[in-house]
Structures are given as structure tokens and as C-alpha cells.
Amino acid sequence: MTPLFAGVLTHSVLTSLDWLMIALYFGILLAVAWWVVKRGKDTAADYFLAGRNLSWWIIGASIFASNIGSEHVVGLAGSGAKDGVAMAHYELHAWCLLVLAWVFVPFYARSMVFTMPEFLERRFSANSRYVLSVVSLITFIVSKMAVGIFAGGVVFAALLPDMQIRIGDTLIDSFWIGSVLVIVLTGLYTLMGGMRAVAYNDAVQVVVLVLGSAALTVYGLIKLGGWGELKAICGSDMFNLWKPMVPPGVESTWSPELVTDASGRVIRQAWYFNKNFPWLGMAICAPVIGLWYWCTDQYIVQRALGAPNEAVARRGSIFAAVLKLSPVYIFIIPGMICYALAKSGKVPALAPMIGPDGTTVVPELAQQAFPNLVQHLLPAGLRGIVVASLLSALMSSLAGVFNASSTVLTVDIYGKLRPKASQHEIVRTGRIWTAVMVGVALAWIPVVKGASSLYRYLQEVQSYLAPPIFVVFFFGVFWKRLNAKGAFWALVTGFVLGVFRMLVDTPPMFSKEFQYAHGSLFWIINNINFQYFSILITVVSAAVMVVVSHLTAEPDYQRIKSLTYGTTTEEDRTRTRASWDWRDVAASAFVLLCILAAYLYFRG
């Protein structure tokens, strides 16, 4: 008789010393979480914004930790193994955090809002707030939550490949076990401690993750034979940030001829340009996504809203920009090292990553680049610390999603329906919504397990949903003439276009057997580079906002005082000028110089 519940673990890459370090690490995190919960107060400001008293280094570390939690640790290394430094464009967006610090922080600090949809209501209307709330929740679920789940499963699948649980006649593999554990544990401490627990745990794990990942890069280069060997094996194309607009071997961008892979399967028509990160798409689309993410996304900005004043929020954002300089070297480069080790045969266990042609990377195995390097390169003890920080980072990313989702659902929806709700009731509702989002995350596991490219999936989804949000925030702050109707219709139009493209892309992304009929409308849309389609959504959204605003009445400038550059007062400008000094300027200049140096170096 088959037992109802049985667990089998026949192989583990972790030693007893590794498990001891993992237990010690999580013991520290548990102690921090317990200390935070004991200090918490039963108020909305404390639960959602940590009482607005976070220090600048906690804000910066938490912003960075939320960003690198899952898609960067697993997805960026996988992208590095497949595409080289192409995705470094997104990581060099540290300058976007400077835009948050110097452009948006003053407006957010003056408005004293809890959420980005709430700020949009202050600037435009309640309708815009509702639309952004819905879009934000969809973005949290289909992108940030999805990649967090996927990354947790990938890590467990790589490090504990033979872990299985049998329930009746159903055998559950390590991907499911890892995903469920990460979701449930994250949901528990987020539900209890709110934003304060999330932020302080982020600060702890950032130190360990950055140092551990840097150690992985060093060990990998030593094993490979140095930086020169990495460049020689990977080739100039993998070290080139600026991919050509036209795929190699295609003579004319407007040729109707088909482009096929080695097996003869049609992969695109030539006139659709290069499908893999062409320089034009990166130069235009990537900054739009970066500015939306770092300056207007609740998931990120909520940390800055937890600052006691404008000066602390700005300094925390600048500190996050400094930390943001590291992912190229501690996540993308290890992915390239993994590819080089596999291709050179210096680590035989990595050889299956390379396809039969000796060059092409197997996508599913590329996603395991980071955990595989941890498994095969790091010594016992250090391996356990990196694994612990890796799992903690995955939890940090999900914790940010749960907290941001709960905040939007409670403040922007429940708060509008129950404006007289007590502080205790608001906090209780926030905890309930956190539990609901944990349930949603569990339901997503079978969907995201089929994704073939984690980080590309994330960038595509964000590219479709971000443009209208970018337009209404940036145009709204810089141009006081734009009104509520223009913002509302820009959001709706852009959102409809983005969801349409996302729905078209979903079947072929999650099913290798699915293909649209060649030449059909859906086939054409699916084969247009996702960055070019994102540019189209941005242009359409901007045009709708400007045209509708000028065809309707001017906004009430007194109502939007201090919310745009055209309506700021002399008192506002004086207060902002007094909130920064030469240290903030010097740190910002340092970030810009580092970004420029990276762009000059990674030219192939």
C-alpha cells in the first residue's frame, strides 16, 4: 500500500557544515524578525511604512535587496550564460535611482502618501488611482511574484535534485517543494511584521549575498584561469552591450525571406529585426522600464516612503544606486563563467549545459547557472552561507511583493470603501490581504514552472505594462497642463495594448509545441521585438495623454500645488535645497562615472 505521505532525499550537494551555516543564518534572520515584531505598533503607518522612521542605509539596502531577490540571482546568471552582458543594460540603470532621489523624492515626501496610486489621485483623479491599483496588482502577480516562485524552485531543483515527496500516488519534485517552502515562510514573516520586518531582514541579507556572490565570481575566475580566459572562451559578442539591429547573416531588414534555426524551424522573418536585445530597443525601451520600476513602482518606492524626511529618502535612494552597480559583476559574470567552464570542460558536471553543437546553451540548464556554480566551486561552509543568503534573497523579493500588494489592496481599495476604518482594522485587513496573496502565489506554481527564460519573461511582461505608468508620472510631474482625463485614458489605452500583447505571447512562451500560423496577425505581433512593441505603447500612451488633456479643461492648479514643477512654491524649493549637501552630489557623480566606465568597457 502506497503511504499517503512519504519523503525521499537520496542526494544532497550540501554537507553538514553547510546545513549548520544555513541554520545559523536563518536563526539570525528569525531573531531580527522577532525583534522587529516586538517593536511594532498597531497602526497603518507602522505596518505599511515602518512608522516612517527607516534610516537611509536600511532604505538603500532594502531597495537593492527587493530588486535582486529572485530574478537577478537566478535570472541574470541564466541570461549571462545565454546572452552574455546583454542584460547589463538593465543593471546599469543605477542612474534611474538618482532620478528617484533628485526628481521624485521631493514630491513624494511633500505629499506624505502611502502608495503610488494615492499620489496619482492627488495629481490627477480617483479614477487614475483605481486604474493604477489594478495594473500594479497584475504586474506584481504576473512578473515579480512569478519570478520569485520560479527562482525558488530552480534553486531547490539544482541543490536538492533528488528531494521528493509522495502524497498518495502523486510524486512532488524539488521544484514544487522549494516553491511552496519559500512562499509559505515568506508569507508568515511578512504577515506578522509588515514593512519593518521586510526592510530589516533585507539589510541583513544584502551584506551576505553581495559578499558571497563576489566570492563566487572570484572562485569561478580562478577555476577558469582568469579574466582573459573568460573573454577568450565567451568571445567578443558575449562581451558586447550593443547588439546589432539586424540578426547576423541577414542582408536586408525588410527582406520577406524566412530565418530558420539549425533544424529548419522558422524562428522569425528578417524584417522583424534582431529579436535578442538590439541596441535601438535597449537605448529607448530599457530606460522607460527602468524609470518606471525605480521611480514609480510601489514595490520599490515604498521603502523611500518609509523615510522620516526628504533628506533621508534621497540619501537612501543614492545608497541603493551605489549597491546597484554590483549585479553585473556578481550575477551576470558568474553566468558567463558557468558557460565558459561548461564549454571548456574544466568542470565536467557543467557540460550538459552546452548543446550538441558545442556552442548553444540549453535554456533550462542555463537557468541553473548560479546554483550550479555554488554547488561545484565553493568549499563547504561558504557554500552553505551563499545558499542561505540566496534563499533569503528569494524570500526578500517575495516579501516585498506581498507587502506592496497588501498595501495597495488595503490603502487604495479597502481604505476608499471604508474611510472611517480604525487603525487596528486597517492593519488586520493588511494581514488578511497578505495571506490572500500567498494563496495566489501558490496557485501560480504550475504556470511559471513552464517558463523557459526567467529573466526575459520578466522583462517582456514589464515592457508591456510599464509604459503608460511611466508616461502619466513623468509627464504629470514635468507638465502641469496635463489633466485627469488625459491621464486616465493614457493608462487605459496603454494597459489594453500591453495586456493584448502579453496574452498573445503567453501560449508560445509556456508551450514549446505551440506556434501561431506563419504569417497570421498573431504570428506577426508575437514576432515583433518586445522592446519595439513597448516603444509603440509608450508613444501611443503619451499621444493620448497630451491630446485628450488639450481637448479638455485645464486642471485646477491650486489643487495640484507642490505636485508638479510648475506648481511648486518658493518654500518647497527652499526646503528641498536644504535637504542635500556635497556628499549626496559626490556619491551621485561616482555612480554616473562607474556606469560610463562599464559602457565604454563592454563594447565587444
LUMMI-122073 format. One record per residue (C-alpha): residue in one letter; x, y, z. Coordinates in steps of 0.05 Angstrom, whole numbers, padded with zeros to 5 digits, always signed. Example, Ala and Ser with C-alpha at 12.3 -4.5 7.8 and 13.67 -1.06 7.14 Angstrom:
REM LUMMI-122073
A+00246-00090+00156 S+00273-00021+00143 
***
This chain:
REM LUMMI-122073
M+00000+00000+00000 T+00027+00068-00020 P+00036+00113+00040 L-00004+00178+00040 F+00057+00220+00054 A+00129+00199+00043 G+00193+00240+00035 V+00254+00216-00002 L+00322+00251-00004 T+00374+00207-00037 H+00425+00261-00053 S+00446+00329-00028 V+00502+00374-00051 L+00505+00406+00019 T+00549+00380+00075 S+00534+00381+00149 L+00576+00444+00156 D+00533+00477+00101 W+00469+00459+00137 L+00498+00487+00202 M+00514+00553+00169 I+00444+00555+00138 A+00412+00542+00206 L+00455+00596+00238 Y+00439+00646+00184 F+00364+00636+00187 G+00368+00637+00263 I+00396+00708+00258 L+00341+00728+00210 L+00289+00699+00256 A+00317+00737+00315 V+00315+00802+00274 A+00244+00789+00253 W+00222+00774+00324 W+00256+00838+00350 V+00221+00878+00296 V+00153+00848+00311 K+00160+00864+00385 R+00176+00937+00369 G+00117+00944+00321 K+00055+00985+00334 D-00016+00970+00312 T-00020+01028+00262 A-00024+01033+00187 A+00039+01076+00183 D+00079+01025+00223 Y+00054+00963+00186 F+00059+00991+00116 L+00115+01043+00122 A+00153+01021+00185 G+00129+01082+00222 R+00164+01128+00172 N+00228+01124+00211 L+00274+01080+00169 S+00346+01103+00166 W+00379+01117+00098 W+00423+01054+00098 I+00363+01010+00114 I+00324+01043+00057 G+00381+01034+00008 A+00395+00962+00028 S+00320+00944+00025 I+00311+00975-00044 F+00370+00936-00070 A+00350+00871-00035 S+00280+00874-00063 N+00307+00884-00133 I+00358+00828-00132 G+00316+00779-00093 S+00299+00728-00146 E+00301+00749-00218 H+00372+00775-00210 V+00403+00718-00172 V+00376+00663-00218 G+00352+00700-00279 L+00412+00745-00291 A+00462+00689-00284 G+00420+00648-00333 S+00418+00707-00380 G+00493+00716-00374 A+00503+00643-00393 K+00459+00650-00454 D+00468+00722-00478 G+00530+00749-00444 V+00526+00820-00418 A+00465+00840-00460 M+00421+00846-00398 A+00473+00891-00364 H+00435+00950-00395 Y+00381+00938-00343 E+00432+00932-00287 L+00467+00997-00307 H+00402+01032-00291 A+00431+01055-00225 W+00423+01125-00254 C+00347+01115-00250 L+00354+01112-00175 L+00388+01180-00179 V+00326+01205-00216 L+00284+01179-00158 A+00330+01214-00108 W+00335+01281-00142 V+00269+01287-00182 F+00214+01247-00148 V+00233+01243-00074 P+00215+01317-00062 F+00145+01307-00090 Y+00133+01241-00053 A+00160+01270+00013 R+00115+01331+00008 S+00053+01291-00009 M+00061+01242+00051 V+00026+01187+00012 F+00026+01112+00027 T+00022+01087-00045 M+00037+01108-00116 P-00036+01103-00136 E-00052+01151-00079 F-00001+01200-00107 L-00034+01194-00176 E-00101+01211-00145 R-00070+01274-00113 R-00042+01294-00181 F-00100+01273-00226 S-00162+01237-00201 A-00191+01178-00163 N-00203+01141-00230 S-00129+01143-00245 R-00115+01115-00176 Y-00162+01056-00188 V-00132+01040-00256 L-00060+01042-00229 S-00081+00999-00170 V-00106+00945-00216 V-00046+00950-00263 S+00002+00947-00204 L-00031+00885-00175 I-00029+00850-00243 T+00044+00869-00250 F+00060+00842-00181 I+00028+00775-00196 V+00050+00761-00268 S+00121+00787-00262 K+00150+00796-00192 M+00111+00741-00158 A+00121+00694-00216 V+00196+00701-00220 G+00203+00695-00144 I+00167+00628-00146 F+00206+00604-00206 A+00273+00623-00176 G+00258+00588-00111 G+00240+00525-00148 V+00302+00528-00192 V+00348+00535-00132 F+00318+00475-00097 A+00318+00434-00161 A+00393+00448-00171 L+00417+00440-00099 L+00370+00384-00076 P+00354+00349-00142 D+00330+00284-00112 M+00285+00312-00058 Q+00215+00284-00069 I+00151+00279-00030 R+00097+00228-00047 I+00025+00244-00030 G-00018+00184-00048 D+00001+00167-00120 T+00027+00237-00134 L+00102+00249-00133 I+00121+00321-00118 D+00191+00342-00141 S+00241+00390-00111 F+00217+00449-00154 W+00148+00446-00121 I+00177+00434-00052 G+00223+00494-00057 S+00170+00540-00085 V+00119+00523-00031 L+00170+00529+00025 V+00195+00597+00001 I+00123+00624-00008 V+00097+00599+00060 L+00157+00621+00101 T+00159+00689+00068 G+00085+00699+00077 L+00090+00684+00151 Y+00142+00737+00170 T+00112+00788+00122 L+00043+00778+00151 M+00067+00786+00223 G+00119+00842+00217 G+00097+00883+00156 M+00145+00932+00124 R+00191+00937+00183 A+00206+00862+00183 V+00217+00864+00108 A+00265+00923+00110 Y+00308+00900+00168 N+00315+00829+00141 D+00334+00859+00074 A+00391+00897+00106 V+00419+00833+00137 Q+00415+00791+00075 V+00445+00843+00028 V+00513+00841+00064 V+00518+00765+00060 L+00491+00759-00011 V+00537+00811-00041 L+00599+00784-00006 G+00580+00711-00021 S+00565+00725-00094 A+00630+00764-00101 A+00667+00704-00073 L+00633+00660-00126 T+00658+00706-00181 V+00729+00702-00153 Y+00728+00626-00146 G+00700+00620-00216 L+00753+00663-00248 I+00808+00625-00211 K+00780+00558-00235 L+00773+00584-00306 G+00842+00615-00309 G+00828+00689-00304 W+00790+00745-00338 G+00829+00737-00403 E+00808+00664-00408 L+00735+00684-00397 K+00738+00734-00455 A+00773+00684-00500 I+00722+00629-00489 C+00659+00673-00490 G+00680+00715-00549 S+00670+00788-00564 D+00596+00782-00578 M+00580+00760-00506 F+00620+00820-00481 N+00582+00868-00526 L+00526+00910-00495 W+00505+00938-00563 K+00473+00883-00603 P+00460+00897-00678 M+00391+00916-00701 V+00394+00863-00755 P+00410+00790-00739 P+00478+00765-00763 G+00473+00736-00833 V+00411+00775-00853 E+00426+00823-00910 S+00363+00866-00911 T+00318+00884-00853 W+00259+00886-00899 S+00270+00820-00934 P+00208+00775-00933 E+00252+00713-00930 L+00246+00668-00870 V+00301+00659-00819 T+00307+00587-00793 D+00347+00552-00739 A+00393+00492-00749 S+00334+00444-00753 G+00298+00484-00806 R+00244+00510-00758 V+00221+00581-00774 I+00243+00628-00718 R+00227+00696-00748 Q+00223+00736-00812 A+00282+00780-00828 W+00243+00845-00829 Y+00227+00838-00755 F+00299+00859-00739 N+00340+00825-00685 K+00296+00791-00633 N+00350+00788-00580 F+00363+00857-00548 P+00380+00902-00608 W+00415+00967-00589 L+00357+01012-00611 G+00308+00976-00565 M+00357+00977-00508 A+00371+01052-00518 I+00298+01072-00517 C+00256+01018-00484 A+00304+00998-00427 P+00306+01069-00397 V+00230+01073-00398 I+00225+01007-00360 G+00280+01028-00312 L+00249+01096-00296 W+00181+01064-00285 Y+00209+01010-00240 W+00256+01052-00197 C+00216+01116-00194 T+00142+01098-00195 D+00134+01025-00176 Q+00103+01014-00107 Y+00147+00953-00098 I+00209+00997-00097 V+00186+01066-00077 Q+00151+01042-00014 R+00219+01039+00020 A+00232+01112+00006 L+00163+01129+00032 G+00184+01099+00098 A+00236+01155+00109 P+00224+01208+00162 N+00241+01265+00114 E+00265+01283+00045 A+00339+01282+00062 V+00338+01210+00088 A+00296+01186+00029 R+00344+01217-00020 R+00406+01190+00013 G+00376+01121+00018 S+00360+01123-00057 I+00431+01144-00074 F+00459+01088-00030 A+00415+01039-00068 A+00444+01066-00133 V+00515+01051-00107 L+00494+00980-00090 K+00461+00972-00158 L+00529+00977-00192 S+00547+00907-00169 P+00498+00858-00203 V+00536+00858-00270 Y+00597+00830-00235 I+00565+00785-00182 F+00508+00755-00223 I+00518+00764-00299 I+00592+00750-00298 P+00583+00685-00258 G+00533+00663-00310 M+00585+00675-00365 I+00637+00639-00322 C+00590+00579-00317 Y+00582+00579-00393 A+00658+00583-00402 L+00671+00527-00352 A+00619+00483-00387 K+00646+00498-00457 S+00719+00488-00437 G+00705+00424-00400 K+00742+00448-00337 V+00682+00428-00295 P+00654+00365-00328 A+00590+00367-00286 L+00570+00431-00323 A+00580+00401-00393 P+00506+00385-00404 M+00492+00460-00406 I+00522+00462-00476 G+00480+00434-00533 P+00502+00383-00585 D+00533+00437-00630 G+00584+00454-00576 T+00563+00527-00571 T+00489+00535-00560 V+00465+00537-00488 V+00407+00493-00464 P+00358+00545-00436 E+00331+00503-00379 L+00401+00487-00354 A+00425+00559-00363 Q+00374+00579-00310 Q+00412+00536-00261 A+00479+00570-00274 F+00484+00606-00206 P+00464+00548-00161 N+00507+00500-00202 L+00568+00544-00192 V+00553+00547-00117 Q+00549+00471-00117 H+00612+00456-00156 L+00660+00513-00138 L+00651+00536-00067 P+00680+00500-00007 A+00637+00472+00049 G+00614+00525+00098 L+00619+00582+00048 R+00573+00544+00003 G+00522+00539+00060 I+00526+00614+00073 V+00515+00631+00000 V+00457+00582-00006 A+00426+00611+00057 S+00433+00682+00031 L+00407+00660-00037 L+00344+00631-00006 S+00337+00692+00038 A+00342+00737-00023 L+00287+00698-00057 M+00245+00707+00005 S+00262+00781+00007 S+00236+00791-00063 L+00171+00756-00049 A+00164+00792+00018 G+00167+00858-00020 V+00113+00834-00068 F+00067+00811-00012 N+00077+00875+00027 A+00067+00921-00033 S+00006+00882-00057 S-00024+00884+00013 T-00012+00959+00018 V-00045+00974-00049 L-00105+00929-00034 T-00114+00957+00036 V-00099+01031+00026 D-00123+01042-00045 I-00183+00997-00047 Y-00206+00978+00023 G-00188+01047+00051 K-00232+01080-00002 L-00290+01034+00013 R-00283+01042+00089 P-00254+01112+00100 K-00273+01110+00175 A-00239+01044+00189 S-00197+01043+00253 Q-00121+01033+00252 H-00129+00964+00281 E-00179+00945+00227 I-00133+00971+00172 V-00074+00930+00198 R-00117+00868+00205 T-00141+00877+00134 G-00069+00885+00111 R-00052+00818+00143 I-00112+00784+00111 W-00092+00810+00042 T-00022+00785+00053 A-00049+00716+00066 V-00092+00721+00003 M-00031+00739-00039 V+00006+00678-00010 G-00052+00636-00036 V-00047+00669-00104 A+00028+00655-00106 L+00016+00581-00091 A-00034+00578-00148 W+00019+00607-00196 I+00069+00550-00186 P+00045+00505-00243 V+00042+00564-00291 V+00112+00591-00280 K+00144+00523-00279 G+00138+00521-00355 A+00175+00586-00368 S+00239+00575-00408 S+00274+00641-00395 L+00260+00672-00328 Y+00293+00740-00337 R+00269+00750-00408 Y+00198+00734-00386 L+00203+00787-00332 Q+00229+00840-00379 E+00176+00826-00432 V+00118+00830-00383 Q+00145+00894-00352 S+00156+00923-00421 Y+00083+00915-00438 L+00053+00942-00372 A+00103+00997-00353 P+00098+01048-00410 P+00031+01081-00392 I+00051+01087-00318 F+00118+01118-00338 V+00081+01168-00383 V+00030+01192-00331 F+00081+01200-00275 F+00136+01234-00315 F+00091+01277-00359 G+00048+01292-00298 V+00106+01318-00256 F+00140+01358-00311 W+00078+01386-00347 K+00025+01419-00304 R-00024+01428-00362 L-00039+01353-00367 N-00104+01335-00333 A-00143+01277-00302 K-00178+01256-00365 G-00114+01253-00405 A-00080+01211-00351 F-00140+01164-00345 W-00145+01149-00420 A-00070+01143-00427 L-00070+01090-00372 V-00129+01052-00401 T-00103+01054-00473 G-00033+01033-00455 F-00057+00979-00408 V-00103+00948-00461 L-00047+00947-00512 G+00001+00916-00462 V-00046+00861-00438 F-00064+00844-00510 R+00010+00833-00528 M+00022+00795-00463 L-00036+00748-00478 V-00010+00737-00549 D+00059+00720-00522 T+00037+00673-00467 P+00019+00608-00505 P+00085+00602-00544 M+00125+00623-00483 F+00099+00568-00438 S+00090+00514-00490 K+00147+00493-00536 E+00099+00457-00582 F+00053+00517-00593 Q+00064+00562-00654 Y+00018+00611-00688 A+00004+00600-00762 H+00060+00631-00802 G+00041+00699-00829 S-00022+00706-00786 L-00036+00770-00747 F-00019+00738-00681 W+00046+00709-00710 I+00067+00778-00734 I+00052+00810-00666 N+00087+00754-00628 N+00149+00762-00672 I+00157+00837-00665 N+00213+00850-00616 F+00182+00862-00548 Q+00223+00925-00538 Y+00197+00956-00603 F+00126+00940-00582 S+00140+00973-00515 I+00163+01036-00551 L+00098+01035-00591 I+00057+01031-00526 T+00097+01089-00497 V+00086+01133-00558 V+00012+01117-00562 S+00002+01129-00487 A+00039+01196-00490 A-00001+01219-00551 V-00067+01200-00519 M-00049+01237-00454 V-00028+01301-00489 V-00085+01303-00540 V-00140+01287-00490 S-00112+01337-00440 H-00111+01393-00491 L-00181+01377-00515 T-00209+01383-00445 A-00207+01435-00389 E-00143+01455-00353 P-00132+01424-00284 D-00143+01463-00220 Y-00072+01488-00207 Q-00087+01504-00135 R-00108+01432-00122 I-00042+01405-00150 K+00002+01455-00115 S+00071+01425-00098 L+00057+01364-00141 T+00089+01389-00206 Y+00149+01431-00223 G+00103+01485-00249 T+00064+01489-00184 T+00119+01484-00132 T+00125+01543-00084 E+00187+01581-00062 E+00181+01547+00006 D+00182+01479-00028 R+00246+01496-00066 T+00280+01524-00005 R+00264+01462+00036 T+00290+01416-00019 R+00354+01455-00027 A+00368+01450+00047 S+00359+01374+00046 W+00423+01356+00009 D+00498+01373+00011 W+00563+01358-00026 R+00564+01286-00002 D+00500+01270-00039 V+00527+01303-00102 A+00594+01266-00097 A+00561+01198-00088 S+00515+01211-00148 A+00575+01232-00191 F+00611+01168-00171 V+00552+01126-00194 L+00550+01161-00261 L+00625+01152-00273 C+00621+01078-00258 I+00563+01069-00307 L+00601+01107-00361 A+00663+01063-00350 A+00621+01000-00357 Y+00590+01024-00422 L+00659+01040-00450 Y+00688+00973-00430 F+00632+00926-00453 R+00635+00942-00526 G+00654+00874-00551 
***
